[in-house]
Amino acid sequence: MPDLKRSQAIFEAAQKLIPGGVNSPVRAYRSVGGTPVHVAHGAGAWVTDVDGNKYVDLVLSYGPLILGHADPRVSSALHAAVEKGTAYGAPTEAELDMAREIRARVAPAEMVRLVNSGTEATMAALRLARAATKRDLLVKFDGCYHGHADSFLVKAGSGALTQGAPDSPGVPAALAALTLIAQYNDLESVQALFEQRGKEIACVFVEPVAGNVGLVRPAAGFLEGLRAICDQHGALLVFDEVMTGFRVARGGYQEICGVKPDLITLGKVIGGGLPIGAYGGRADLMSRIAPAGDVYQAGTLSGNPLAIAGGLATLRATDEHGFYARLERQSARLQTGLENAAKKNKVPLHVGRQGAMLCPYLSEVPVTNLALVMKTDRAKWTRFFHAMLERGVLLPPSPFEAWFVSIAHDDAAIDHVVRAAEEAFGKL
């Protein structure tokens, strides 16, 4: 194991002041055990921890850093912005620039509202959908994550057509009952909910690519089927592209699949590593948002000039010739390398991948839904995680989180990961 004495000391002290010692649960290494790596700085595809250990980073802040760490274009934009001030509580021209950049890439986003996080974006989009349809029920998919707002922290009930149950203390049962749970890649489960309660359903929320159970791609016809069901019953279709937006393609997954949602939520890449979120959609819907309309949503730091500066620099960098083609080549190189390394060591492996997001599952069959995700070998994956850490590769500390590739992951970085994986698979 790498020497993590300084990380351990920081973590022990942090647990006395910060719940669990971390400010987001997945950082605590509860799924894998051991001491969380505390990062000191990053450059390109690499990070260095407080003990001086270097790692190829496949966490990348869970998606925003599509250019890698400390990209000079982003750093320069941030330095220039911070010299002018950090926040104003007044509108800026840069907010309009960001709205134009999003609109140019994301066809469904005829109008855009900037917020501070993906959770804020999904929470506001849900409120808008309920207001527009004058209905209360939400349909979401088991295993899909849309932030920590109460309506989304809901798990499946005891029966196929039951209302949701709270997935966290503090979520009122009465509110959870307004969320209905369907199964990802299972249109029949969605149709059954609509047959029973279609006149009450305001919207269907879906990650078009499920990125919070690793990486599960939509089955052929699944998203098209959701569009048809929503149209048939007068409900809205909402794509949560906080993770996939601008990462899997210039316009996110909606560009790839050709299915047009009514509303779309965004985040991560549009901040270049700073806190931000956005939601957008049809102009007739978005014009309901205050102050243009009667659906209230506000945020003191929404459209923060630093986040926008970092995000604009990032988005404009992705417009460089061949950016997404190169990103695809490097991501495919990593997938092929992992598959070959597993095969050489006779380790069952299925790699779910969409563009520069992927997840290697220790599974003998393709993983297409949450039930199959839960059948993967998590004990072996924990050993794999620590073997990779020993070999200088930083992975998300959970078998249910996607890995991310940046444009800074050159052949040397990818080859380092593949060599580490070959040795790690050999230890299993």
C-alpha positions, -999 to +999 in steps of 0.1 A: +000+000+000+012+036-006+023+055+025-008+074+036+004+086+070-005+123+064-038+114+047-046+093+078-038+121+102-059+145+083-088+121+081-087+113+118-088+150+127-115+157+101-138+131+116-140+152+148-152+183+129-169+170+096-195+142+096-177+111+086-146+132+079-157+141+044-181+165+027-196+140+004-202+104+014-185+085-014-151+101-005-151+082+028-140+048+014-168+031+032-173+008+003-137-003+000-122+003+035-089+021+043-079+057+045-092+081+018-064+096-003-062+133+004-052+151-028-027+180-026-026+190-063-033+178-098-018+184-132-032+169-164-041+133-159-023+130-126-028+139-090-004+140-061-016+133-025-004+150+007+021+121+013+037+127-021+022+097-039+013+102-076-017+086-093-033+086-127-067+100-118-098+084-132-121+102-107-116+137-122-140+152-097-166+128-109-168+142-144-162+180-147-125+179-156-128+169-192-096+188-199-078+173-169-064+190-138-051+226-139-056+231-176-038+264-184-068+277-204-091+273-174-065+285-149-059+317-170-097+323-173-101+320-135-072+342-127-086+369-150-121+365-135-110+366-098-091+399-104-124+415-113-144+402-083-158+369-071-196+377-070-219+406-075-255+397-069-261+414-102-264+401-138-233+399-160-228+395-197-209+363-191-242+347-179-256+354-213-225+340-230-230+307-210-266+305-220-257+309-256-230+283-254-254+258-239-282+266-264-258+262-293-250+227-282-282+214-266-312+216-289-339+211-262-326+240-242-344+268-259-341+288-226-316+282-197-315+290-160-281+288-142-280+274-107-253+262-083-254+224-085-269+194-103-292+189-073-305+224-076-311+219-113-331+187-109-351+201-079-361+231-100-369+211-131-392+189-110-410+219-096-415+233-131-428+200-144-453+198-116-464+234-122-467+230-160-488+198-158-507+206-126-498+170-115-478+158-085-463+124-092-428+118-104-415+086-121-378+078-116-357+047-121-343+025-094-305+032-092-306+065-111-294+094-090-307+130-094-292+147-064-302+147-028-335+166-029-362+148-009-382+137-039-353+119-054-340+101-022-366+074-027-363+037-032-386+011-046-415+000-024-424-036-016-445-043-047-441-037-085-467-009-085-462+005-050-453+041-042-418+049-033-404+046+002-379+071+018-343+062+012-330+084+040-342+095+074-357+130+072-375+123+039-413+124+048-431+093+038-459+115+024-434+131+001-418+099-009-452+086-019-453+111-047-423+093-063-430+062-083-401+038-091-396+020-124-368-002-136-342+012-160-343-004-195-377-019-187-405+000-206-431-024-193-425-012-157-430+024-169-461+015-189-476-003-158-472+028-137-488+050-163-517+026-168-524+028-131-517+065-124-510+082-157-534+111-151-514+120-119-478+118-133-461+151-140-429+138-155-404+110-160-369+117-148-341+096-163-304+096-167-303+087-204-271+068-196-273+055-161-240+068-146-246+063-109-247+025-110-214+025-128-222+029-165-254+013-180-264+023-215-300+025-225-314-005-244-325+000-280-358+018-280-359+025-243-356+063-245-378+064-276-403+044-256-402+069-227-408+098-251-439+080-266-453+071-232-450+107-219-466+121-251-494+096-248-502+106-212-494+143-212-464+140-190-430+157-194-398+138-202-367+151-183-332+141-191-307+144-163-274+150-182-255+165-153-229+138-159-232+130-196-238+166-208-208+178-229-188+147-218-201+119-240-206+143-270-206+180-277-243+181-271-245+154-245-264+121-249-295+138-263-273+145-294-264+108-298-298+093-292-319+118-311-347+118-284-357+153-274-367+158-238-390+186-226-365+196-200-328+188-194-305+193-164-268+200-167-238+206-146-202+195-140-184+202-173-201+237-176-182+248-145-148+235-154-144+221-119-163+249-100-198+245-085-225+251-111-257+236-125-283+245-151-316+235-164-333+243-197-360+232-221-388+244-242-394+282-241-430+278-232-420+258-201-390+279-191-409+311-194-429+299-163-398+305-141-397+336-120-394+365-126-408+358-161-435+336-147-450+322-115-427+292-106-403+305-080-366+295-080-337+317-070-300+315-059-277+342-045-246+328-063-263+315-094-243+324-125-212+330-103-186+347-125-158+323-115-178+292-123-189+307-156-153+317-165-140+282-159-170+266-177-167+289-208-130+281-211-138+244-208-166+244-233-147+264-259-117+241-256-139+212-265-147+229-298-111+225-309-108+203-340-110+166-332-115+170-295-142+144-290-127+120-316-094+120-296-113+116-263-131+086-278-099+070-290-083+073-256-114+060-238-116+030-263-079+024-258-085+021-220-115-002-225-097-025-248-067-026-225-088-035-195-106-062-214-074-077-226-058-076-192-088-093-176-089-120-204-052-127-199-058-133-162-091-152-168-111-126-148-147-122-159-152-085-170-178-064-187-170-028-194-199-005-198-188+026-217-202+057-233-176+080-246-153+092-219-173+075-191-169+039-183-172+013-156-156-022-155-178-047-138-165-080-125-193-098-142-196-127-167-226-112-184-233-077-198-247-054-171-279-038-183-298-029-151-296-024-114-303-061-106-273-072-126-251-044-111-259-058-076-248-093-087-213-082-096-185-094-073-180-065-049-156-082-026-132-089-055-137-053-067-125-040-034-093-060-037-089-047-072-094-011-060-066-014-035-043-032-059-048-003-084-041+022-057-008+005-048+001+008-085-006+045-088-041+046-101-068+065-083-103+051-089-137+061-075-139+042-042-171+023-052-179-004-077-210+016-086-193+048-098-183+057-133-146+063-142-138+093-163-112+100-190-099+135-199-082+149-230-050+150-208-050+112-205-023+105-231-010+071-242+015+071-213-013+076-187-036+050-203-008+025-206+000+030-169-036+022-160-036-009-182-004-023-168-016-017-133-049-034-141-031-065-156-011-068-124-042-062-102-063-087-121-035-112-115-039-107-078-076-117-079 
